[in-house]
Amino acid sequence: MKIIMLGAPGAGKGTQAKMLADKFEIPHISTGDIFRANIKNGTELGQKAKTYMDQGLLVPDELVCDLVVDRVKQDDCSKGYILDGFPRTIPQAESLDAALAEIDSKIDFAVNVEVPDENIVNRMSGRRACVACGATYHTVHIPTKVEGICDRCGKDLILREDDKPETVTKRLNVYHEQTQPLIEYYTKKDSLVEVDGTKDMNEVFDAIVEILGK
Ligand code: AP5
């Protein structure tokens, strides 16, 4: 199954993508995680991406498209994959479709996780992320057993640089301008499905699984 997660920053795409990847035993490919790993490792790609990410802007398409297209052609993606954070612009979606058409493949579902803007800033300021294993938590909704420590790997949690309220507002504006048009794009391709992302994360997960099973 080839799935794209759509939704505003902080809508819960990453949370759901990880759960779906575990259930369907397919890779979870997050472009945000790929960039953050590159930043942590001090690569040239990471340095370039950081200048955009810290301002709440999108990394230019040319730095993203080839990276994802190469990744989905790897052997572990033969049964399917979940793309989280890609595509984020119409040109990214077109480049993905063109690359998949070359290998006689296509996206099965674009899952839009809907959360109103007013819920987002609160979610982001409460998010804590583990830079070691990528797990995410929320100080109120999804707390860790020990404050500030990852349940999964025991390392320290951080507040992401781009989760500060002023940057979140910028990211939301960028989302509405550049990423929201993808909803219409995938509706026209008959692959869009929508879930209410304001519900508890397990309810959101069950709703997605039910839709995908149909
Ligand atoms: P990226 O890492 O993809 O960030 P994003 O899309 O802004 O999404 P987030 O990771 O912030 O949120 P999410 O929807 O995954 O929510 P989460 O599950 O964590 O990208 C970061 C940056 O990289 C971009 O700004 C851009 O610069 C660059 N970039 C990445 N891809 C790119 C591309 N394709 N093109 C160009 N640039 C690109 O949940 C949020 C919080 O809410 C967490 O604390 C979570 O625990 C909590 N939560 C989740 N679900 C629920 C629930 N149901 N109820 C209550 N709390 C919940």
Residues whose N, C-alpha, C, O or C-beta is under 5 A from the ligand:
A	BS01	AP5	A8 P9 G10 A11 G12 K13 G14 T15 T31 G32 D33 Y52 M53 G56 L57 L58 V59 V64 D84 G85 F86 P87 R88 R123 G126 R127 R128 T136 Y137 H138 H141 I142 G197 T198 K199 D200 M201
